[in-house]
């Protein structure tokens, strides 16, 4: 009897920890998207001629806002990876000062993605 209660308790606490982890990750991702949008708007306000490059700039900020300790554990979908690779690798250089750093971080994510 006692063993089954202990097993159930362990399973429940593990499930709770997993749910809490997912909630925290979802909140962090939501904040990353919000902050990337905010920084993009600020950048475009200062450099209005860059408005056509808004999706690229937003991708740069999204990548740079990912915490370094998440780089190893983050799993991006193939669609998201393709989008980022196209935006950062094949985009015109010099659009944003942080473009090269974002590309380097994308390379690190791709390294752990495999």
OpenMM code with the backbone's topology and positions (N, CA, C; nanometers):
from openmm import Vec3, app, unit

residues = "UNK UNK UNK UNK UNK UNK UNK UNK UNK UNK UNK UNK UNK UNK UNK UNK UNK UNK UNK UNK UNK UNK UNK UNK UNK UNK UNK UNK UNK UNK UNK UNK UNK UNK UNK UNK UNK UNK UNK UNK UNK UNK UNK UNK UNK UNK UNK UNK UNK UNK UNK UNK UNK UNK UNK UNK UNK UNK UNK UNK UNK UNK UNK UNK UNK UNK UNK UNK UNK UNK UNK UNK UNK UNK UNK UNK UNK UNK UNK UNK UNK UNK UNK UNK UNK UNK UNK UNK UNK UNK UNK UNK UNK UNK UNK UNK UNK UNK UNK UNK UNK UNK UNK UNK UNK UNK UNK UNK UNK UNK UNK UNK UNK UNK".split()
positions = [
    Vec3(0.0823, -0.1194, 0.0000),
    Vec3(0.0000, 0.0000, 0.0000),
    Vec3(0.0863, 0.1252, 0.0000),
    Vec3(0.1801, 0.1280, 0.0870),
    Vec3(0.2641, 0.2460, 0.0992),
    Vec3(0.3460, 0.2698, -0.0278),
    Vec3(0.3879, 0.1648, -0.0918),
    Vec3(0.4662, 0.1763, -0.2139),
    Vec3(0.3846, 0.2411, -0.3250),
    Vec3(0.2613, 0.2017, -0.3406),
    Vec3(0.1777, 0.2595, -0.4465),
    Vec3(0.1518, 0.4078, -0.4214),
    Vec3(0.1369, 0.4473, -0.2954),
    Vec3(0.1169, 0.5883, -0.2628),
    Vec3(0.2418, 0.6680, -0.2958),
    Vec3(0.3570, 0.6139, -0.2649),
    Vec3(0.4824, 0.6811, -0.2951),
    Vec3(0.5009, 0.6952, -0.4453),
    Vec3(0.4710, 0.5902, -0.5197),
    Vec3(0.4829, 0.5940, -0.6649),
    Vec3(0.3893, 0.6989, -0.7241),
    Vec3(0.2665, 0.7032, -0.6755),
    Vec3(0.1695, 0.8014, -0.7234),
    Vec3(0.2156, 0.9425, -0.6908),
    Vec3(0.2700, 0.9617, -0.5720),
    Vec3(0.3185, 1.0931, -0.5320),
    Vec3(0.4351, 1.1362, -0.6198),
    Vec3(0.5267, 1.0455, -0.6473),
    Vec3(0.6412, 1.0783, -0.7334),
    Vec3(0.5942, 1.1146, -0.8735),
    Vec3(0.5001, 1.0365, -0.9255),
    Vec3(0.4489, 1.0612, -1.0588),
    Vec3(0.3774, 1.1966, -1.0649),
    Vec3(0.3009, 1.2278, -0.9622),
    Vec3(0.2287, 1.3542, -0.9576),
    Vec3(0.3244, 1.4717, -0.9490),
    Vec3(0.4268, 1.4601, -0.8643),
    Vec3(0.5217, 1.5698, -0.8522),
    Vec3(0.6019, 1.5878, -0.9811),
    Vec3(0.6328, 1.4781, -1.0495),
    Vec3(0.7028, 1.4873, -1.1772),
    Vec3(0.6152, 1.5567, -1.2801),
    Vec3(0.4890, 1.5208, -1.2854),
    Vec3(0.3957, 1.5829, -1.3781),
    Vec3(0.3815, 1.7310, -1.3481),
    Vec3(0.3715, 1.7658, -1.2226),
    Vec3(0.3611, 1.9067, -1.1840),
    Vec3(0.4859, 1.9845, -1.2258),
    Vec3(0.6017, 1.9232, -1.2075),
    Vec3(0.7269, 1.9890, -1.2462),
    Vec3(0.7319, 2.0097, -1.3972),
    Vec3(0.6861, 1.9115, -1.4729),
    Vec3(0.6848, 1.9247, -1.6182),
    Vec3(0.5887, 2.0346, -1.6620),
    Vec3(0.4714, 2.0398, -1.6015),
    Vec3(0.3742, 2.1440, -1.6346),
    Vec3(0.4310, 2.2805, -1.5998),
    Vec3(0.4925, 2.2917, -1.4829),
    Vec3(0.5514, 2.4187, -1.4415),
    Vec3(0.6611, 2.4607, -1.5392),
    Vec3(0.7419, 2.3656, -1.5828),
    Vec3(0.8487, 2.3957, -1.6779),
    Vec3(0.7899, 2.4468, -1.8091),
    Vec3(0.6849, 2.3821, -1.8590),
    Vec3(0.6220, 2.4259, -1.9831),
    Vec3(0.5602, 2.5638, -1.9682),
    Vec3(0.4989, 2.5907, -1.8540),
    Vec3(0.4393, 2.7206, -1.8309),
    Vec3(0.5470, 2.8279, -1.8290),
    Vec3(0.6575, 2.8008, -1.7624),
    Vec3(0.7671, 2.8970, -1.7582),
    Vec3(0.8251, 2.9215, -1.8969),
    Vec3(0.8423, 2.8170, -1.9745),
    Vec3(0.8953, 2.8319, -2.1091),
    Vec3(0.7985, 2.9117, -2.1952),
    Vec3(0.6697, 2.8824, -2.1837),
    Vec3(0.5703, 2.9577, -2.2600),
    Vec3(0.5714, 3.1051, -2.2221),
    Vec3(0.5844, 3.1327, -2.0943),
    Vec3(0.5890, 3.2719, -2.0502),
    Vec3(0.7143, 3.3416, -2.1026),
    Vec3(0.8256, 3.2716, -2.0992),
    Vec3(0.9506, 3.3295, -2.1486),
    Vec3(0.9415, 3.3562, -2.2982),
    Vec3(0.8874, 3.2615, -2.3729),
    Vec3(0.8715, 3.2823, -2.5173),
    Vec3(0.7778, 3.3978, -2.5478),
    Vec3(0.6720, 3.4083, -2.4706),
    Vec3(0.5778, 3.5189, -2.4895),
    Vec3(0.6478, 3.6528, -2.4634),
    Vec3(0.7290, 3.6575, -2.3600),
    Vec3(0.8037, 3.7796, -2.3297),
    Vec3(0.9061, 3.8101, -2.4386),
    Vec3(0.9701, 3.7067, -2.4919),
    Vec3(1.0672, 3.7266, -2.6000),
    Vec3(0.9986, 3.7886, -2.7205),
    Vec3(0.8837, 3.7363, -2.7570),
    Vec3(0.8109, 3.7896, -2.8721),
    Vec3(0.7664, 3.9335, -2.8469),
    Vec3(0.7183, 3.9619, -2.7269),
    Vec3(0.6749, 4.0979, -2.6944),
    Vec3(0.7921, 4.1955, -2.6967),
    Vec3(0.9017, 4.1565, -2.6356),
    Vec3(1.0185, 4.2457, -2.6325),
    Vec3(1.0787, 4.2642, -2.7713),
    Vec3(1.0794, 4.1585, -2.8523),
    Vec3(1.1293, 4.1705, -2.9891),
    Vec3(1.0436, 4.2683, -3.0688),
    Vec3(0.9143, 4.2605, -3.0500),
    Vec3(0.8236, 4.3544, -3.1173),
    Vec3(0.8517, 4.4978, -3.0712),
    Vec3(0.8700, 4.5152, -2.9423),
    Vec3(0.8980, 4.6479, -2.8860),
    Vec3(1.0291, 4.7045, -2.9407),
    Vec3(1.1356, 4.6233, -2.9384),
    Vec3(1.2653, 4.6698, -2.9879),
    Vec3(1.2612, 4.6982, -3.1378),
    Vec3(1.1859, 4.6179, -3.2124),
    Vec3(1.1725, 4.6403, -3.3562),
    Vec3(1.1044, 4.7739, -3.3825),
    Vec3(0.9980, 4.8007, -3.3087),
    Vec3(0.9270, 4.9282, -3.3265),
    Vec3(1.0168, 5.0466, -3.2926),
    Vec3(1.0941, 5.0335, -3.1871),
    Vec3(1.1871, 5.1415, -3.1502),
    Vec3(1.2931, 5.1627, -3.2572),
    Vec3(1.3477, 5.0539, -3.3097),
    Vec3(1.4508, 5.0640, -3.4125),
    Vec3(1.3941, 5.1278, -3.5392),
    Vec3(1.2757, 5.0851, -3.5783),
    Vec3(1.2135, 5.1408, -3.6994),
    Vec3(1.1760, 5.2867, -3.6787),
    Vec3(1.1414, 5.3241, -3.5576),
    Vec3(1.1124, 5.4643, -3.5280),
    Vec3(1.2383, 5.5504, -3.5480),
    Vec3(1.3524, 5.4981, -3.5067),
    Vec3(1.4789, 5.5717, -3.5219),
    Vec3(1.5314, 5.5671, -3.6653),
    Vec3(1.5045, 5.4590, -3.7365),
    Vec3(1.5517, 5.4424, -3.8742),
    Vec3(1.4324, 5.4061, -3.9628),
    Vec3(1.3499, 5.5041, -4.0000),
    Vec3(1.2275, 5.4749, -4.0767),
    Vec3(1.2520, 5.4092, -4.2126),
    Vec3(1.3687, 5.4289, -4.2705),
    Vec3(1.3968, 5.3671, -4.3994),
    Vec3(1.4154, 5.2150, -4.3888),
    Vec3(1.4244, 5.1621, -4.2684),
    Vec3(1.4391, 5.0179, -4.2459),
    Vec3(1.3053, 4.9471, -4.2273),
    Vec3(1.1956, 5.0173, -4.2516),
    Vec3(1.0632, 4.9594, -4.2284),
    Vec3(1.0399, 4.8346, -4.3144),
    Vec3(1.0968, 4.8318, -4.4335),
    Vec3(1.0779, 4.7146, -4.5204),
    Vec3(1.1507, 4.5915, -4.4664),
    Vec3(1.2469, 4.6121, -4.3790),
    Vec3(1.3235, 4.5019, -4.3202),
    Vec3(1.2730, 4.4629, -4.1812),
    Vec3(1.1524, 4.5019, -4.1468),
    Vec3(1.0988, 4.4748, -4.0125),
    Vec3(1.0974, 4.3260, -3.9770),
    Vec3(1.0566, 4.2353, -4.0660),
    Vec3(1.0589, 4.0929, -4.0284),
    Vec3(1.1996, 4.0422, -3.9949),
    Vec3(1.2981, 4.0862, -4.0695),
    Vec3(1.4367, 4.0466, -4.0416),
    Vec3(1.4826, 4.1011, -3.9069),
    Vec3(1.4525, 4.2262, -3.8814),
    Vec3(1.4927, 4.2895, -3.7553),
    Vec3(1.4249, 4.2206, -3.6374),
    Vec3(1.2977, 4.1853, -3.6540),
    Vec3(1.2248, 4.1147, -3.5480),
    Vec3(1.2879, 3.9780, -3.5222),
    Vec3(1.3295, 3.9081, -3.6278),
    Vec3(1.3953, 3.7783, -3.6118),
    Vec3(1.5280, 3.7925, -3.5385),
    Vec3(1.6003, 3.8979, -3.5687),
    Vec3(1.7279, 3.9233, -3.5003),
    Vec3(1.7058, 3.9392, -3.3511),
    Vec3(1.6091, 4.0216, -3.3149),
    Vec3(1.5824, 4.0436, -3.1725),
    Vec3(1.5315, 3.9173, -3.1042),
    Vec3(1.4476, 3.8412, -3.1713),
    Vec3(1.3970, 3.7172, -3.1116),
    Vec3(1.5115, 3.6223, -3.0791),
    Vec3(1.6027, 3.6069, -3.1724),
    Vec3(1.7161, 3.5175, -3.1475),
    Vec3(1.8052, 3.5679, -3.0351),
    Vec3(1.8318, 3.6967, -3.0354),
    Vec3(1.9218, 3.7508, -2.9344),
    Vec3(1.8603, 3.7524, -2.7953),
    Vec3(1.7288, 3.7525, -2.7873),
    Vec3(1.6630, 3.7539, -2.6572),
    Vec3(1.6491, 3.6150, -2.5951),
    Vec3(1.6788, 3.5111, -2.6715),
    Vec3(1.6754, 3.3755, -2.6154),
    Vec3(1.7903, 3.3640, -2.5162),
    Vec3(1.7612, 3.3270, -2.3920),
    Vec3(1.8695, 3.3136, -2.2927),
    Vec3(1.9711, 3.2078, -2.3359),
    Vec3(2.0956, 3.2331, -2.3067),
    Vec3(2.2033, 3.1426, -2.3475),
    Vec3(2.1879, 3.0025, -2.2890),
    Vec3(2.1305, 2.9926, -2.1713),
    Vec3(2.1143, 2.8592, -2.1126),
    Vec3(2.0005, 2.7804, -2.1793),
    Vec3(1.9202, 2.8437, -2.2644),
    Vec3(1.8151, 2.7745, -2.3394),
    Vec3(1.8641, 2.7252, -2.4742),
    Vec3(1.9780, 2.7734, -2.5196),
    Vec3(2.0261, 2.7412, -2.6539),
    Vec3(2.0420, 2.5909, -2.6709),
    Vec3(2.0894, 2.5227, -2.5699),
    Vec3(2.1099, 2.3784, -2.5804),
    Vec3(1.9782, 2.3023, -2.5771),
    Vec3(1.8801, 2.3519, -2.5051),
    Vec3(1.7569, 2.2761, -2.4877),
    Vec3(1.6445, 2.3176, -2.5811),
    Vec3(1.6599, 2.4282, -2.6508),
    Vec3(1.5517, 2.4755, -2.7367),
    Vec3(1.5419, 2.3885, -2.8618),
    Vec3(1.4211, 2.3569, -2.8991),
    Vec3(1.3953, 2.2796, -3.0208),
    Vec3(1.3001, 2.3618, -3.1074),
    Vec3(1.3514, 2.4106, -3.2181),
    Vec3(1.2703, 2.4889, -3.3096),
    Vec3(1.2145, 2.3985, -3.4191),
    Vec3(1.0978, 2.4316, -3.4660),
    Vec3(1.0401, 2.3538, -3.5755),
    Vec3(1.1209, 2.3776, -3.7024),
    Vec3(1.1061, 2.2881, -3.7975),
    Vec3(1.1784, 2.3023, -3.9237),
    Vec3(1.1374, 2.4302, -3.9956),
    Vec3(1.0115, 2.4661, -3.9843),
    Vec3(0.9616, 2.5878, -4.0478),
    Vec3(1.0266, 2.7113, -3.9860),
    Vec3(1.0357, 2.7141, -3.8540),
    Vec3(1.0978, 2.8278, -3.7847),
    Vec3(1.2464, 2.8361, -3.8177),
    Vec3(1.3139, 2.7211, -3.8208),
    Vec3(1.4567, 2.7196, -3.8548),
    Vec3(1.4794, 2.7690, -3.9974),
    Vec3(1.3984, 2.7217, -4.0899),
    Vec3(1.4126, 2.7644, -4.2287),
    Vec3(1.3909, 2.9149, -4.2413),
    Vec3(1.2907, 2.9657, -4.1706),
    Vec3(1.2611, 3.1086, -4.1719),
    Vec3(1.3808, 3.1896, -4.1209),
    Vec3(1.4372, 3.1469, -4.0097),
    Vec3(1.5512, 3.2184, -3.9519),
    Vec3(1.6754, 3.2077, -4.0397),
    Vec3(1.6992, 3.0912, -4.0949),
    Vec3(1.8164, 3.0735, -4.1809),
    Vec3(1.8053, 3.1628, -4.3041),
    Vec3(1.6889, 3.1622, -4.3665),
    Vec3(1.6697, 3.2460, -4.4850),
    Vec3(1.6867, 3.3929, -4.4496),
    Vec3(1.6287, 3.4334, -4.3381),
    Vec3(1.6377, 3.5741, -4.2984),
    Vec3(1.7798, 3.6161, -4.2636),
    Vec3(1.8507, 3.5330, -4.1931),
    Vec3(1.9812, 3.5751, -4.1427),
    Vec3(2.0981, 3.5388, -4.2346),
    Vec3(2.0895, 3.4255, -4.3005),
    Vec3(2.2019, 3.3842, -4.3830),
    Vec3(2.1998, 3.4496, -4.5209),
    Vec3(2.0817, 3.4576, -4.5782),
    Vec3(2.0722, 3.5055, -4.7156),
    Vec3(2.0235, 3.6498, -4.7258),
    Vec3(2.0081, 3.7146, -4.6145),
    Vec3(1.9636, 3.8543, -4.6169),
    Vec3(2.0798, 3.9461, -4.6515),
    Vec3(2.0447, 4.0620, -4.6944),
    Vec3(2.1447, 4.1643, -4.7238),
    Vec3(2.2203, 4.1978, -4.5955),
    Vec3(2.3498, 4.2079, -4.6056),
    Vec3(2.4327, 4.2366, -4.4880),
    Vec3(2.4248, 4.3850, -4.4533),
    Vec3(2.4422, 4.4162, -4.3281),
    Vec3(2.4454, 4.5548, -4.2824),
    Vec3(2.3097, 4.6171, -4.2592),
    Vec3(2.2049, 4.5382, -4.2532),
    Vec3(2.0719, 4.5925, -4.2289),
    Vec3(2.0584, 4.6349, -4.0832),
    Vec3(2.1190, 4.5571, -3.9946),
    Vec3(2.1107, 4.5849, -3.8517),
    Vec3(2.2474, 4.5576, -3.7897),
    Vec3(2.2878, 4.6379, -3.6909),
    Vec3(2.4202, 4.6164, -3.6287),
    Vec3(2.4351, 4.4822, -3.5569),
    Vec3(2.3261, 4.4225, -3.5139),
    Vec3(2.3329, 4.2963, -3.4399),
    Vec3(2.3072, 4.1742, -3.5279),
    Vec3(2.3033, 4.1928, -3.6564),
    Vec3(2.2709, 4.0840, -3.7484),
    Vec3(2.3729, 3.9702, -3.7403),
    Vec3(2.4989, 4.0014, -3.7319),
    Vec3(2.6034, 3.8988, -3.7263),
    Vec3(2.5961, 3.8190, -3.5955),
    Vec3(2.5700, 3.8862, -3.4839),
    Vec3(2.5572, 3.8152, -3.3554),
    Vec3(2.4369, 3.7199, -3.3568),
    Vec3(2.3285, 3.7630, -3.4187),
    Vec3(2.2103, 3.6769, -3.4278),
    Vec3(2.2404, 3.5544, -3.5133),
    Vec3(2.3146, 3.5726, -3.6204),
    Vec3(2.3509, 3.4596, -3.7059),
    Vec3(2.4399, 3.3610, -3.6303),
    Vec3(2.5321, 3.4119, -3.5497),
    Vec3(2.6182, 3.3240, -3.4692),
    Vec3(2.5365, 3.2443, -3.3681),
    Vec3(2.4378, 3.3090, -3.3076),
    Vec3(2.3521, 3.2390, -3.2109),
    Vec3(2.2679, 3.1336, -3.2823),
    Vec3(2.2220, 3.1649, -3.4021),
    Vec3(2.1478, 3.0667, -3.4815),
    Vec3(2.2364, 2.9460, -3.5122),
    Vec3(2.3622, 2.9692, -3.5423),
    Vec3(2.4552, 2.8587, -3.5668),
    Vec3(2.4685, 2.7705, -3.4427),
    Vec3(2.4732, 2.8313, -3.3256),
    Vec3(2.4819, 2.7545, -3.2010),
    Vec3(2.3554, 2.6717, -3.1798),
    Vec3(2.2408, 2.7304, -3.2096),
    Vec3(2.1141, 2.6551, -3.1958),
    Vec3(2.1112, 2.5388, -3.2934),
    Vec3(2.1551, 2.5622, -3.4165),
    Vec3(2.1568, 2.4559, -3.5164),
    Vec3(2.2503, 2.3418, -3.4761),
    Vec3(2.3579, 2.3760, -3.4092),
    Vec3(2.4538, 2.2755, -3.3628),
    Vec3(2.3876, 2.1787, -3.2650),
    Vec3(2.3058, 2.2316, -3.1747),
    Vec3(2.2400, 2.1473, -3.0755),
    Vec3(2.1103, 2.0860, -3.1278),
    Vec3(2.0596, 2.1361, -3.2386),
    Vec3(1.9343, 2.0896, -3.2952),
    Vec3(1.9464, 1.9484, -3.3499),
    Vec3(2.0647, 1.9106, -3.3927),
    Vec3(2.0821, 1.7799, -3.4574),
    Vec3(2.0855, 1.6679, -3.3621),
] * unit.nanometer
topology = app.Topology()
chain = topology.addChain("A")
for resn in residues:
    res = topology.addResidue(resn, chain)
    for name in ("N", "CA", "C"):
        topology.addAtom(name, app.Element.getBySymbol(name[0]), res)
